[in-house]
Amino acid sequence: QVQLVESGGGLVQTGGSLRLSCAASGSISSINSIGWYRQAPGKQREWVASINLAGNTYYRASVKGRFTISRDNAKGTVYLEMNSLKPEDTAVYYCNQENNWGQGTQVTVST
């Protein structure tokens, strides 16, 4: 079972940037798809972005062009670079691999 630990969240103003990291307990070089999800207060958890072993990336429409997901297999880490942040991006962000979830990291975008 892979353990995932997110970091990098924080408070940022509208238009700012953050980079989230998801560190896996072991090698991710054989893990196909890893993704980021988020959950805002009072809302359901929603998918944000995914990256597969081939490096193909996928994004929800509302973050496309602003967020970039990447992976470093040697470091066992997946990143989510977030630019041009909006208040509606405020949520707890989670890393996911199949049935494995991290504890989440809070992102708050102020107006």
Secondary structure, DSSP 8 states (H G I E B T S, - for coil): ---EEEE--EEEETT--EEEEEEESS--TT---EEEEEE-TTS--EEEEEE-TT--EEE-TTTBTTEEEEEETTTTEEEEEE-S--GGG-EEEEEEETTEE---EEEEEE-
